[in-house]
Amino acid sequence: MNIGEIFGDSLGYPFRNIKALVLYVVLGIIVGLLGGTTILTAVLAMVSKGALSFTFAGLGIVGLIVTIIVVLLIDGYALDIVKFGIERREDGPGIDIGRQVVNAIKLVIVDIVYYVVPIIIAIVLGLFLRNWIMIIISIILFFVFTFADLMAHCRLAKTDSLGDALAIGEAIGDIGRVGVGKLIISLILIAFILFIIALIVAFLITLNSTIGAIVFGFAAVYYVFFYNRVIGLLYSDV
């Protein structure tokens, strides 16, 4: 698919899956409520004494655990949007708590590896090379591994395999298969669209804070659907 087709499809994708969009909004609200409750119980645990303090602390721990699980579920759900994009499916993912949470944990591991490896390489090379050379190499490493991490997300979404995602050489090779220029242009367009969405939301908030907050929540979910759809479709030709 060319860039025009990818963005045309992705901009309309959230509206073609209203049920999934609403589901994602609900998950976001749950995270917000649980996060707020967890913070409140943590504060109450600190200011309370005796058994009441332990009760609030226990509630805070439970709230934190549930919040983490829901966040992981959301991340796993977003990864499934990538998967559906790779398969060029028009429908939205359903909830599969076990698999999506596990995949989100895998995603955390993938991100850690793809950002730690270039840091280690830069540190080792820094022992032998001059500063200005290291700055150039570090910048190159950052972009290569950022793109490779994006490809690793797609590989994980496609296969559910941590091994496939951590095949760094293959992930770097996928950058060329997708097209460096295509990736750069797509990311620039994504950033531009995010900027436009942010401007619209900011303007609405200045007019009415309540309406602005509602639109912000919807816009955030819309962007997640749109972004992950773009990434999936970019990888669909690999």
Order of alpha helices (4+ residues) and beta strands (2+ residues): alpha-alpha-alpha-alpha-alpha-alpha-alpha-alpha-alpha
